[in-house]
Amino acid sequence: MARGIGIDLGTTYSLVAVVRDGKPEVLRDEHGEGRVPSAVFFGEDMAAGALVGFEAFAGERAKPGALLTSTKRFMGRGRSVAQAVLDHGARTFRLWPAPAVDAERLVQFAVPDGEGGERPCTPVEAAAYVLKALKDRAEAELGEEVSDAVITVPAYFDDAQRQATRDAGRLAGLRVLRLVAEPTAAAVAYGLDKEAEGRGQGTYAVFDLGGGTFDVSVLEFDRGLFRVRATAGDTALGGDDFDWPLAERLLGAAGVDPAAALPHQTHQALAIARRAKEALTDLDHVDVEGVLAVGDEERAVQLSLSRAELERLILPVVNRCAGPCERALVDAGLTPNDLDGVILVGGSTRVPLVRAFAREFFGREPLCDAHPDEVVAAGASLQAELLTGGDRDLLLLDVTPLSLGVETMGGVVDKLIARNSPTPCSATHTFTTYADHQSAMDFHVVQGEREKAEHCKSLARFTLRGIPLLGAGLARVAVTFQLDADGLLTVTAKEQATGTTTSVEVKPSYGLTDAEVEGMLMASFDHAQDDIEERLLIEKRVEVERVLAATDKALLEDGGLVDAAERAAIERAVAAARGAIAGTDRSAVQAALDALDAATQPLAHRRMSKRIGEALEHKRIDEVTP
């Protein structure tokens, strides 16, 4: 088989690695640099293509155009996410206009078309340019064509974001063998390295803080087996958030309102801020100089900053890591004392305050001997080697970050796959029809932890047609959720009598907003008891509505089987039940249901006797006995 490569597609930097002589190796340029900035520049005079990496920054300094950076944050996201960034003030891009009726379409950036106008560019296209540059680097280094790749994604990427990453790989000419969570890839590289030293087993937390995303995963290592116990994170938290407060200060010093800064001014300020931040990793104080373009002039600016001042500015951002860390441990059923170690991954873990946070939270000195920038790409290359014929004994068992389910009657969610379920996995649940002679069923697939569909993320809707025309509750439809190793979902509905089947690959039009990822989990905890009570009430209402419909049908067809007093009792019970389901007292609904059952029992018994009599009429004894 052809050689496979491992790619760490990062927010700020991306890397490509390959296994040679049994060991993962990050591929470097002629200057020995393994990192490729995840930056793409479209010049006004560039009719085709774009500049990538360090060349993109050089192009932006030399000619007019549009420089796209940190676009990973917008993969598979709706426009509201990008608009929130613009409103915050970090104006590194301009959005392509979208009709108001389509406000939640995928993010598109406005870039030059090379012919004097503009065109839309999606984050997928920008990522494809970066992936193509990494593919070209691998082919130049290996001297052969490369088409197979394992690409890493944040563990907390939802289905839309994972699908967008896979699409970017295909656009770059790569066959994406698998998407691997970044903490899992890092654990593979770290664990196999320690295994060679005889220490490759135990339970570890992988603390992965990159340029734009944060993940924390709890994994078990055991001689080539890597099992994820739990994962949590924030897809809008990273080193970029450390840079912006410094960039705001630089812009203000140059007389530019940060909230109104032009994209090229923001890029320049962020580049200077990043240099200052990186220098303070080793120094207590730094003076960084740079130039900002203001109108037709270049203004020299200087940033004089101490490490203590930087830490004061970024402390609120670093403290946001606590929530995901707590959730991951709770979901894994562990405390910090149960861990064998904490592995730091991602370039932003070089910041001393981040290391101090990890040390304090987990109550131990974190492990920093793995190269934080390169360990993810190294782990991806090991998985690529395995999937392209390598003989390494390696098994990854990842988990899904959010529950997946389907909306049922009353708007409640039936969860088929719970969060932190190992992937790949599948689950099947059987549903039935609600009304007589129902020939189709609509399905609404959702993602989230709340009990009602309106509080979860909508993923897809589809319809199964061709259901036999039977009475309510008689048809049987099996719904299967199939979640693959990449975390991508396929939903299939099959009517069991006829075999009629329909399925959908879940490709949502936009992903979760920054607040939704965090908010969905926190809301599930905060509203757990209320949600359960509301769900039980809704389910009881649906049950009563079924009985009411059946009672109306029975009275219409066989009302003559009851006398006036019995009919009046049934009508009183029906009225009481309708009144109960209009309220919020579940015990009152249950009492009304019990009363309705009691009132309709004589009618039910007589209907049953009538149907049996009709079935036996004109039958010989030998036709109805064995």
Secondary structure, 3 states (H helix, E strand, C coil): CCCEEEEECCCCEEEEEEEECCEEEECCCCCCCCCEECEEEEECCCCCCCEECHHHHHHHHHCCEEEEECHHHHCCEEHHHHHHHHHHCCCCCCECCCCHHHCCCECCEEEECCCCCEEEECHHHHHHHHHHHHHHHHHHHHCCCCCEEEEEECCCCCHHHHHHHHHHHHHCCCEEEEEEEHHHHHHHHHHHHHHCCCCCEEEEEEEEECCCCEEEEEEEEECCEEEEEEEEEECCCCCHHHHHHHHHHHHHHCCCCHHHCCHHHHHHHHHHHHHHHHHCCCCCEEEEEEEEEECCEEEEEEEEEEHHHHHHHHHHHHHCCHHHHHHHHHHHCCCHHHCCEEEEECHHHHCHHHHHHHHHHHCCCCECCCCCCCHHHHHHHHHHHHHCCCCCCCEEEEECCCCEEEECHHHEEEEEECCCCEECEEEEEEEECCCCCCCEEEEEEEECCCCEHHHCEEEEEEEEECCCCCCCCCCEEEEEEEECCCCCEEEEEEECCCCCEEEEECCCCCECCHHHHHHHHHHHHHCHHHHHHHHHHHHHHHHHHHHHHHHHHHHHHHHHHCCHHHHHHHHHHHHHHHHHHCCCCHHHHHHHHHHHHHHHHHHHHHHHHHHHHHHHCCCCHHHHCC
